[in-house]
Amino acid sequence: MSTKFHSNLIWTLLFIYSCSKDTNLYPDPSTIIKDQQEWQKKFYFERISEFKNVPIGKKKIVFLGNSIMQGGGNWNDRYKSNNIVNRGISGDYTAGVLKRLDEIIFYKPNAVFLMIGINEFFADNSEKPEVNPENVAKNILKIADTITKHSPKTNIFIHTILPINNDQYIKIKEVNYNFLQDNYVPSINSQVKETNSILKLNGCYEVIDLYSIFIDETFKLNTDLSSDGVHLNENGYRLWVHETMELIKSFQNN
């Protein structure tokens, strides 16, 4: 009787410890993310709550990033897969991703596909010299390095940041922010292009260059592939899947 009691107690304590550890994998609402606005914080922690309810699990492929990644919805349907997990958060920054890597490190996925960085540049950064291509690229690579350090068998792929189409965005959203003007220096797209150039030279991680196939003749996001000049429409997501299908297949259920 005593042995059975102790056995049950041990299993109960292990279960409590496991639950506690899982809870600690996620940032709590007191977490401060530099430059995060209230609407971004709201989206961030709503998604974190969803992640807690449906953890990554083992042997998965993680799509990690911002609204463009989140907007892909059920990536399993797109790739005819069953082990892809969407970890995109609308409005997220590289700093926000860095705060939520514990879950990924804990579950050690087969692969991580990362796209992040556009939100840093989608703002008036005239008084924020620290927001520049070098630092954004540095943070993106820091995300990859952090995962690699703690989960060395996880394969990491970095997507280039997609450009925007400011004309389409201004027309659809009916806004006229100064940083969206063609004469704003440095322009969003020039910063995106420079960041991508740095990423391509990283030497450690494979870079999936979606930028080159999503631009039009003016080096802006092709309007045929975008819903508003920033986010993708179904044509855009179909092209993305077409370009990466074979690579994703190689990590399914490994």
N, C-alpha and C positions, 0 to 999 in steps of 0.2 A: 504493500500500500504506500509506504514511504517512498520507495523507488519510483513508483508511478507518479506520485505527487511531484517529486523533484524533476522527473522527465517532463511533465506538463509545464512546470514552472520555467524550465530552461527554454522550451519551445515558445512559451508566451513572451519571455524576455527577448528572445531572438526576433520574434515578430514585431514587438514594440520598437526594438532597435532599428530594424529594417524600415519600418514606417517612418521613424524619426529621421533616418538617414535620407530617405527619399524626399521628405519634406524639405530638408536642408539643401537639396540640389537646386533650389530655385530662389531667385532674389525676392526679398520681402518688400512691401510697399514703402519702407523707409529708405530703400536704396536710392541714392542720388546719382543721376546720370547727367553729366554736364550738357547744358544747352537744351535739355529736354523740356518742351512746353507742356502745358496742362493736358491738351488733347492727346499728345504723344504718350504722356504718362498713363492716361486713362486706357488707351489702346494696349499699351505695353503690359499693364498688370491684368487686364482682361484676358489677354492671350496667355500670360503666365499661369493664370487660374485654369485655363483650358489644358495647358501642358501638364499641370499637376494631376488633373483628372485622367488624362490619357498619356502616360509616360512613353518615352521613345521605345523602350524594350530592346531586346537583343537582336543582333545581326540585321540591323536596319541600314537604310540609306537616308541620310538627313539632308533636306533642302533648307539651308540656313540663310536668313537675310531679312529684307524689309518687305514693303507692301507688294513689290513686284514678285517676290517669291511667294508671299502669302496669297496673292491674287491668282496663283496657279491652281488654288483649291486642292482638289484631290488628285495629286500627281500620279497616284496609282492607276487611276482611270486613264490618264494620258499615256502612260508608259505600259499599260496592261501588266501591271506589277502588283505585288501585295506586301512589299516591305519598305515602301517610301514613307517618310514622316515629314510633314510640312512644319518647319520651325521658322516661318517668316512672320514678322511683326510690322504692321503698318507704321510708318514714321520712325523706324528704328535707325540708330546710328551705329557706327563701329563700336563706340563706347558701350552702348546698350547690349550688343552681342557679347562683348567681353565680360559683361556682368552675368551672363546666363550660360556659360560654358560648362558648369559643373554637371549638368544633366547629361550632356554629350560625353564628357569625360567618363562619367560613371557607367554609361551603357555601352561605350566603345563600339560605335557603329562600324559597319563595313566601309562606308564612305561618307564624306561630307561634301556637299556641293554648295559653295558660298557665293552669294552676291550681295554686296553691301557697299555703301559709300555715297550714293546720290544725295541723300538727305543732308549731308554735311555741306554740300555745295548749293543746295536749293534754298538759299537765304542770302540776305545782305551781310556779307562777311567783311565789309570794309573796315570795321573796327576789331576784327578777329584775325590778326595775321597768322595765328597758330593753326587756323583752318586752311590748309593748303595741300596740294597733291602729295608732297613728301610725307606729311604727317598722316594723311588718310591712308596712303599706301602702307605706311609703317604699321598702322593699327590693323589693317587687313592682314598683313603678314604676321602680326602678333597673335591674332585670332588663330591662324593656321599653326603657328609655332606652339601655342599653348595646348592645342588639341594633340599635336604630335608628341609633345613632351610627356603627356600623361596617358596617351592612347596611341602608341607608336605604330600599331598595326592598322589604324584607320587611314584610309586613302583620302587625301584632301585635294579638291579641285576648286580653283578660284575662277569665277566668271569675271570677265571684264565688266566694268560699269557701263550701263547703256546711256547713250546721250539723251537729251530731251529735244523736243520740238517746241520752242517757245511760242512760235506763231500759233500753232494749234492749241496750246495750253491757254494762251491769252484769249483766244476766240471762244473756246468752250467754257472756260471758267469765268470769263468776263472780269478779269483782273488786269492790273497794269503795274505790277511791282517793278521797281527800278532794276533789280537784279535779273529780270527776264528780258531786258532790252538788249538788242544786238550790240550796242555800243558800251555796255557795262563791262568794266575791266576789273578783274579777269572774268570772262564769261563762264557760265556753268560748263558749257561743252569743252572749252579749252582746258579747264581744270580736270574734267573727266578724261579727256584724251591724254593729258600728261600723267595722271594717276595710272591709267592703263599701261602706258609706256614703262613706268617704273615696275609695275607688277609683272610685266612680261620678262623683265630682266632679273627676276628674283632668284632663279637658279635652283630652287628647292621644290617648288610646287607647280604642277601642270596648270596652265592657264587656258581656259576655254574662251576663245575670243568671239563672243556674240556681238560685241560692238561693231566689228567690221561688216557683219551681215545685216545689221539693223539700221545702218545709216543710209541716208539718201545722198543725192549728188551734192548737197550743200553741207554734208557732214552733220545733219540733224537726224533725229529719230524719224524713220519712215512713217508717214501718217497712215499708210495702209496697214501698219502693224501695231498701231497705238489707238487707245480709246480717248486719250486727252492730251497727248504730247509728252506724257511722262510714263503712264502705265500702259500695259499691253492689252490688246484685244485678242480675240480667239485666233486670228491669223498670226499674231505675234507668238502666242504660246505654241501654236502648231509648228511654226518654224523652229522654235527653240527645241521642241521635242524631236523634230526631224533631225536636227543637227547633233543631238546627243543620245539618240536612241540606242545605238550599239554600245556606247560606253556604259550607259545605265544598265543595260542587259548583262554586262559582264560582272556586275556586283549584286545581281538579284539572287537572294537566298544562298549566298556563299557561306 
